Amino acid sequence: MSAFKKIKCNIVDKNNLIKALEILGFTPEIHEEPQNLLGYRNDVREEKAHIIVRREQINSFTGASNDLGFLWNEEENKYEMICSEYDTKLKVDERVIQAYTKTVLEEALE
């Protein structure tokens, strides 16, 4: 079972995050109240997130993934990315950060 970890990032804009996930081919779930993430065996984990990309969608990159989540941190006014160790080895987190950066830059250039 792969452990989830929080990835340090500067994702502050919900709309650009959703757009970035869509660029990668994902259809994220958006929740008002954080929901539990699931592991690769569909096991419910204690980690929760407001925006979730379910593991079935991540599998298009990796083949045996866990959910990917984004939890809003009120104190820091930004999202915390929650990604499994397995998926970070396959650079899922880096792909999301790159796509997010691209959307932010494109918006700034408009």
C-alpha positions in Angstrom: 0.0 0.0 0.0 1.5 3.3 -1.1 1.4 6.2 1.4 0.0 9.5 0.6 2.1 12.6 1.1 1.5 16.4 0.8 3.4 18.0 -2.1 4.6 21.6 -1.6 3.3 23.7 -4.4 1.8 27.2 -5.0 -1.6 26.3 -6.4 -3.8 29.2 -5.3 -6.4 29.5 -8.1 -9.2 27.0 -8.2 -10.3 27.7 -11.8 -6.7 27.4 -13.1 -6.3 24.2 -11.2 -9.4 22.7 -12.7 -8.3 23.9 -16.2 -4.9 22.3 -15.7 -6.4 19.0 -14.7 -8.7 19.1 -17.7 -5.7 19.8 -20.0 -4.2 16.6 -18.7 -7.4 14.8 -19.7 -8.9 14.5 -16.2 -12.4 15.3 -15.0 -12.0 16.3 -11.4 -14.6 16.0 -8.7 -15.2 19.3 -6.8 -16.6 19.1 -3.3 -17.6 21.8 -0.8 -16.6 19.5 2.1 -13.4 17.4 1.8 -14.0 13.8 0.8 -11.8 10.8 1.5 -9.2 9.7 -1.1 -9.1 6.1 -2.2 -6.1 3.8 -2.6 -5.3 1.6 -5.6 -7.3 -1.2 -4.1 -10.3 1.1 -3.7 -9.6 1.3 0.0 -10.8 4.4 1.8 -7.9 6.4 3.1 -7.9 9.0 6.0 -6.6 11.8 3.7 -9.3 14.1 2.4 -9.5 16.7 -0.4 -11.8 19.3 -1.9 -10.8 18.5 -5.5 -10.2 14.9 -6.4 -9.0 13.1 -9.5 -10.0 9.5 -9.1 -7.4 6.8 -9.5 -9.1 5.3 -12.6 -8.2 8.6 -14.4 -4.7 8.7 -13.1 -4.2 5.1 -14.4 -4.0 6.4 -17.9 -0.5 7.6 -16.9 0.6 5.0 -14.5 -1.5 1.8 -14.6 -1.9 1.3 -10.8 -2.6 4.6 -9.2 -4.2 6.1 -6.1 -6.5 9.1 -6.1 -4.9 12.6 -6.4 -6.3 15.3 -4.2 -6.2 19.0 -3.5 -7.1 20.3 -0.1 -7.7 24.0 0.4 -5.5 25.4 3.3 -7.3 28.4 4.8 -4.2 29.6 6.7 -1.9 29.7 3.7 -4.6 30.5 1.1 -3.5 27.8 -1.3 -4.1 24.2 -2.1 -2.1 21.3 -0.8 -1.6 18.5 -3.3 -2.0 15.0 -1.9 -0.3 12.4 -4.0 0.8 8.9 -3.3 4.5 8.0 -3.2 3.9 5.6 -6.1 2.4 8.4 -8.3 5.2 10.9 -7.4 7.8 8.4 -8.6 5.9 8.5 -11.9 5.9 12.3 -11.9 2.1 12.8 -11.7 2.6 15.7 -9.3 5.1 17.4 -11.7 2.8 17.0 -14.6 0.0 18.7 -12.7 2.3 21.6 -11.5 3.5 22.1 -15.1 0.0 22.2 -16.5 -1.1 24.6 -13.7 1.9 26.9 -14.4 1.0 26.9 -18.1 -2.6 28.0 -17.4 -1.5 30.7 -15.0 1.0 32.1 -17.5 -1.5 32.0 -20.4 -4.1 33.8 -18.3 -1.5 36.5 -17.4 -0.6 37.0 -21.1 -4.2 37.5 -22.1 
